[in-house]
């Protein structure tokens, strides 16, 4: 990959202001989930079709805890209903893609300290299968790495997006997080080592901000359309309030050339609702988009770590479908 492209990162605050000046009329809706009691369902996958039925995977947990399960819900006219015959996984923040005609489902597995109830470590796990009962684990990412995503390229190889974050990044690179990208031959090469060694895409985030990839689209010209998030923290009193915005950019997987990220959805595009905690009120953890033929797309996102919403937006990849023009 060509690492010579010099893109100066733009702050999340500026990207937010640019978005609000251009796309202020987005009005999202909140999704309902039947018969789930007081449990919250949030940070979903995008909806996907399997054997003629539309499903969505959701993170399910009580408001007071983060010990979650990933459950599958079936789409009906009155909302989403739990698919009781489907597998239940001890994961957080599910995501899906299709590779070699198989469903690939991923999520974050947390290793909890039983004494303190705090997370000791976390890993991104990957499952594969042809239905919701035969999903089998085939890969796990490096320790303490979330937001790993896979995509099948035009030549059938596998693109991997990584997201190292934390103390090691601060010590070695002076930043909170970076996104990496590498290409491997097949799913058997999706290993923790290959993910860990993915070269960085420089210039995506300011040192005190962070983000990650949530969904990847293979565009008609072979480029990759990335749906992700960009975030920063704001200290108010003794609490650090978080701001997460949905964002998008395009990457040429062969040269490393890419567009400047742009914000495509924010929490204030949706009705007000509950939050897992006050400091999480401004969270949009975007699952991804379903593209349409009219240059629009339906975006799905977790909201405030408590709900799921969707909205119709302008397709962020329409101008890049045939080339890398208008990169700015």
C-alpha positions, 0 to 999 in steps of 0.5 A: 500500500502507498503510504505517501498520501498526506491527509491531515486529520480533521477533528470530530467536532469540525466534521460534526459541524460540517455535517450539521450544516449540510444534512440537518434534516435527517429524522431517524426512527427508533426500533422496537423489540417485542417481549424483551421486558426491561432488557436493552437491545443496542449496537446491532448488526445491519439487517441481513437476509437468510433463507428468505427471512430478514434478521438483525443481531443485537447486543442484549443486556440490562441497563445496569450491567455490561454482561451481554449476549448477542441474540437474533431477531426476526423482522415482522410488521409489528417490529422485531421478534426474538428468534428463539431457535437461533444460537445465543452468543456471549458477545458484545456489539455484533456485526455480519458480512458474507464471504464465500456465500457464508454468513460471517458473524463477529462480536467482542468477547469479554474476559471478566474478573469475577472478583471485581466484575471488571473486564480483564481483557477482550477479543474480537471473535469470528464465527462462520456458517450457513444458518443461525444454528451452525455458526462455528468459531474460526478466528479471534483477534489480538488481545484488547482489540475491537472493531476488526472487520473483514471484506472479500475483495474483487479477487476473492482475497480477504481485506482486514481492518484492524483497530489497535487502541490503548496504552501501547498506542499512547506509548509508541505513537502518542495517540489513542487509536489507529486503523490498520488495513491488510490483505490475506489470501483466505479466511484461514489467514485471518489470524491474530498475528496478521491482524496485529501486523496490519499497516496503519492508515495514517491521518484518520484521527487526531491524537486525542480522538479515536474511531474504528470500522463497523462495516465495509462495502466492496464498490463496483470499481473495487474500492472499499466503502468504509462505514465507521465511527469517530469519537472524542471525550469531554471532561465535565466535572469528574466525568468524561462524557463521550461523543460518537458520530457515524462516519464514512470514507473510501479506500483503494485497497491496492494503493492505500489512497483514500478519502477524507472521512465525513460524518454521516449520522449523529445522535441528534438525528433521532428522537430523544431516548434513554441512555445507559449512563448520562455520559453516554447520551451522545453515542451513535455506534453505527452498524452500517448501511443498506445501499439503495438504487436512488443514491440513498441508503438506510443507516442502522445504529446503536443509540446511547448504549440503550436503543437501535435506530435507523434513518434514510441518508444520502449514500456516502459512496455514490460519488466514489462508485466509479472512481476516486474523484472528489476525495476531499 
